[in-house]
Amino acid sequence: MQEIVCVFLSAFVLLFVARKIARKIGLVDKPNDRKQHKGHIPLVGGVSVYLSLWILYLIQPHWLPDFSIYMFCASVLLVIGVLDDRFDLPVMPRIIIQALMGGIMMWHGHYLYTLGNVLFGYEIVLGMFGYVVTLFAVIGAINAFNMVDGIDGLLGALSCVTFGALGIVFALGNNSHLALWCTCLMAACLPYILLNLGIHWGKKFKVFMGDAGSTLIGFTVIWLLMLNN
């Protein structure tokens, strides 16, 4: 329980710190023909979630299998996401980096090798084709969460629902550590939701998740699904 509280408070404090820095370095979302919000909104939701996961890593490094590998991949994707938020990177370099991180994940044994008993009770084993399916799943999930990030509260709510559902699956499978890890992810997203929706503080401290955050969340969801597989 203390880990959940620690992650929540860390993400909350880091969000306020990050938004101040973001304004100074230009890491903000500006209104245009496609974006109807008012003012320059800091794109730091993903940064606060990422940094709070480092704190969780320091507290409980064994909760997530290959936690250090996950954090390496998450770090690379976050940096690319931040650069994209700031400088609007071309699509192809981002896709290549996403594919490389998916390759690292598969290299450490986390890939979709079976679809389960979905064909009249017969298991569909993917074999080597599982690597291709996993690669498309990684890129697809990252960009799917990125496309969701267009309405206030939507990405944050979807992330919490997804992590909550995965937590229940892990709990039913008697994997309490991964269930708690999913709960900590929900706690890390909650401060972002509060500021993004302007709950209690109004629009003064509004923040967006940014491509860095949607990329991080999409990759995390796939990583957890591969662990469950």
C-alpha positions as CSV (number, residue, x, y, z in Angstrom):
1,M,0.0,0.0,0.0
2,Q,2.8,2.4,0.8
3,E,4.3,1.9,-2.7
4,I,1.0,3.1,-4.2
5,V,0.8,6.2,-2.0
6,C,4.5,6.9,-2.7
7,V,4.0,6.7,-6.5
8,F,0.9,8.9,-6.4
9,L,2.6,11.6,-4.3
10,S,5.7,11.4,-6.4
11,A,3.8,11.8,-9.7
12,F,1.8,14.6,-8.2
13,V,4.8,16.6,-7.1
14,L,6.8,15.8,-10.3
15,L,3.9,17.0,-12.4
16,F,4.1,20.5,-10.9
17,V,7.9,20.6,-11.2
18,A,7.9,19.4,-14.7
19,R,5.3,21.8,-15.9
20,K,7.4,24.8,-14.8
21,I,10.4,23.4,-16.6
22,A,8.3,22.7,-19.7
23,R,7.3,26.3,-20.0
24,K,10.9,27.5,-19.9
25,I,12.1,25.1,-22.6
26,G,9.1,25.4,-24.8
27,L,7.7,21.9,-24.2
28,V,4.1,23.1,-24.6
29,D,1.2,22.5,-26.9
30,K,0.1,25.7,-28.8
31,P,-3.4,26.3,-30.1
32,N,-3.8,26.0,-33.9
33,D,-6.5,25.2,-36.4
34,R,-6.8,21.6,-35.1
35,K,-6.3,22.4,-31.4
36,Q,-8.9,24.5,-29.7
37,H,-7.5,24.8,-26.2
38,K,-6.5,28.2,-24.8
39,G,-2.9,29.1,-24.0
40,H,0.3,27.1,-24.0
41,I,-0.3,23.8,-22.2
42,P,2.8,21.9,-20.8
43,L,3.2,18.4,-22.3
44,V,4.5,16.7,-19.2
45,G,1.9,14.1,-18.2
46,G,4.1,11.3,-19.5
47,V,7.2,12.7,-17.9
48,S,5.7,12.6,-14.4
49,V,4.4,9.0,-14.9
50,Y,7.9,7.9,-16.2
51,L,9.8,9.6,-13.3
52,S,7.4,8.1,-10.7
53,L,8.1,4.6,-12.2
54,W,11.8,5.2,-11.5
55,I,10.9,5.7,-7.9
56,L,8.9,2.5,-7.9
57,Y,11.9,0.8,-9.5
58,L,14.1,1.9,-6.6
59,I,11.6,0.7,-4.0
60,Q,10.5,-2.6,-5.6
61,P,12.9,-3.6,-8.4
62,H,11.6,-7.2,-8.5
63,W,7.9,-6.5,-9.0
64,L,8.2,-6.5,-12.8
65,P,10.1,-9.2,-14.6
66,D,13.1,-7.6,-16.4
67,F,12.2,-4.3,-14.8
68,S,15.6,-2.8,-15.8
69,I,15.1,-3.8,-19.5
70,Y,11.6,-2.3,-19.4
71,M,13.0,1.0,-18.0
72,F,15.7,1.2,-20.6
73,C,13.1,0.8,-23.4
74,A,10.7,3.2,-21.7
75,S,13.6,5.8,-21.3
76,V,14.4,5.6,-25.0
77,L,10.8,5.9,-26.0
78,L,10.2,8.8,-23.6
79,V,13.2,10.8,-24.9
80,I,11.9,10.3,-28.5
81,G,8.4,11.3,-27.4
82,V,9.7,14.4,-25.7
83,L,11.7,15.4,-28.8
84,D,8.7,14.8,-30.9
85,D,6.5,17.0,-28.6
86,R,9.1,19.7,-28.8
87,F,10.4,19.6,-32.4
88,D,7.7,17.5,-34.3
89,L,9.9,14.6,-35.5
90,P,9.2,12.8,-38.8
91,V,7.1,9.6,-38.6
92,M,9.7,7.1,-39.9
93,P,12.4,7.7,-37.2
94,R,9.8,7.2,-34.5
95,I,8.5,4.0,-36.0
96,I,12.1,2.6,-36.3
97,I,12.8,3.4,-32.7
98,Q,9.5,1.8,-31.6
99,A,10.4,-1.3,-33.7
100,L,13.9,-1.5,-32.1
101,M,12.4,-1.3,-28.6
102,G,10.0,-4.1,-29.6
103,G,13.0,-6.1,-30.8
104,I,14.7,-5.7,-27.4
105,M,11.5,-6.8,-25.6
106,M,11.4,-9.9,-27.8
107,W,15.1,-10.6,-27.4
108,H,14.4,-11.0,-23.7
109,G,11.7,-13.5,-24.3
110,H,8.6,-11.3,-24.2
111,Y,6.6,-12.0,-27.3
112,L,3.3,-13.5,-28.5
113,Y,4.0,-17.2,-29.2
114,T,0.4,-18.5,-29.0
115,L,-3.1,-17.1,-29.5
116,G,-4.5,-19.7,-27.1
117,N,-7.3,-22.3,-27.6
118,V,-9.4,-20.0,-29.8
119,L,-10.1,-22.4,-32.7
120,F,-12.6,-25.0,-31.5
121,G,-10.4,-25.8,-28.5
122,Y,-7.2,-26.1,-30.5
123,E,-4.3,-23.9,-29.6
124,I,-2.9,-21.7,-32.3
125,V,0.9,-21.6,-32.0
126,L,2.5,-18.8,-33.9
127,G,6.0,-20.1,-33.9
128,M,8.5,-17.7,-35.6
129,F,5.5,-15.7,-36.9
130,G,4.9,-14.6,-33.3
131,Y,7.8,-12.2,-33.6
132,V,6.2,-10.4,-36.5
133,V,2.8,-10.3,-34.7
134,T,4.5,-8.9,-31.6
135,L,6.3,-6.2,-33.5
136,F,3.1,-5.1,-35.2
137,A,1.4,-5.2,-31.7
138,V,4.0,-2.9,-30.2
139,I,3.9,-0.3,-33.0
140,G,0.1,-0.6,-33.1
141,A,-0.5,-0.2,-29.4
142,I,1.9,2.8,-29.1
143,N,0.2,4.7,-32.0
144,A,-3.3,3.6,-30.9
145,F,-2.8,5.3,-27.5
146,N,-1.3,8.3,-29.3
147,M,-4.4,8.7,-31.4
148,V,-6.6,8.5,-28.3
149,D,-4.9,11.5,-26.8
150,G,-7.1,14.2,-28.2
151,I,-9.9,14.7,-25.7
152,D,-9.4,15.9,-22.1
153,G,-9.4,12.9,-19.7
154,L,-9.8,10.3,-22.4
155,L,-6.2,8.9,-22.5
156,G,-5.9,9.1,-18.7
157,A,-9.2,7.3,-18.1
158,L,-8.4,4.6,-20.7
159,S,-5.0,4.0,-19.2
160,C,-6.5,3.6,-15.7
161,V,-9.2,1.2,-17.0
162,T,-6.6,-0.8,-19.0
163,F,-4.2,-1.1,-16.1
164,G,-7.0,-1.9,-13.7
165,A,-8.2,-4.7,-15.9
166,L,-4.7,-6.1,-16.3
167,G,-4.3,-5.9,-12.5
168,I,-7.4,-8.0,-12.0
169,V,-6.1,-10.5,-14.5
170,F,-2.8,-10.8,-12.7
171,A,-4.5,-11.0,-9.4
172,L,-6.7,-13.9,-10.6
173,G,-3.6,-15.6,-11.8
174,N,-2.1,-15.3,-8.3
175,N,0.6,-12.8,-9.5
176,S,0.2,-10.2,-6.7
177,H,3.4,-8.3,-7.6
178,L,2.3,-7.5,-11.1
179,A,-1.2,-6.7,-9.9
180,L,0.3,-4.2,-7.4
181,W,2.5,-2.8,-10.2
182,C,-0.6,-2.2,-12.3
183,T,-2.2,-0.4,-9.4
184,C,0.8,1.8,-9.0
185,L,0.5,2.7,-12.7
186,M,-3.0,3.8,-12.1
187,A,-1.8,5.9,-9.1
188,A,0.9,7.5,-11.4
189,C,-1.8,8.5,-13.9
190,L,-4.3,9.9,-11.4
191,P,-2.5,13.2,-10.8
192,Y,-2.3,13.8,-14.5
193,I,-6.1,13.2,-14.8
194,L,-6.8,15.7,-12.1
195,L,-4.8,18.5,-13.7
196,N,-5.8,17.6,-17.2
197,L,-9.5,17.9,-16.4
198,G,-8.9,20.9,-14.1
199,I,-10.4,19.2,-11.1
200,H,-10.1,21.4,-7.9
201,W,-7.4,23.6,-9.4
202,G,-9.3,24.7,-12.5
203,K,-7.6,25.3,-15.8
204,K,-4.6,27.2,-14.3
205,F,-2.5,24.1,-13.9
206,K,-3.7,22.2,-16.9
207,V,-1.3,19.7,-18.5
208,F,-1.4,17.3,-21.5
209,M,0.1,13.9,-21.7
210,G,2.0,14.5,-24.9
211,D,3.4,11.9,-27.4
212,A,6.0,11.0,-24.7
213,G,3.2,9.9,-22.4
214,S,1.0,8.1,-24.9
215,T,4.1,6.3,-26.3
216,L,5.1,5.2,-22.8
217,I,1.6,4.0,-21.8
218,G,1.1,2.1,-25.1
219,F,4.5,0.3,-24.7
220,T,3.8,-0.5,-21.1
221,V,0.4,-2.1,-21.9
222,I,2.0,-4.3,-24.5
223,W,4.8,-5.3,-22.1
224,L,2.3,-6.4,-19.5
225,L,0.2,-8.3,-22.1
226,M,3.4,-10.2,-23.2
227,L,4.1,-11.1,-19.6
228,N,0.5,-12.4,-19.3
229,N,0.9,-14.4,-22.5
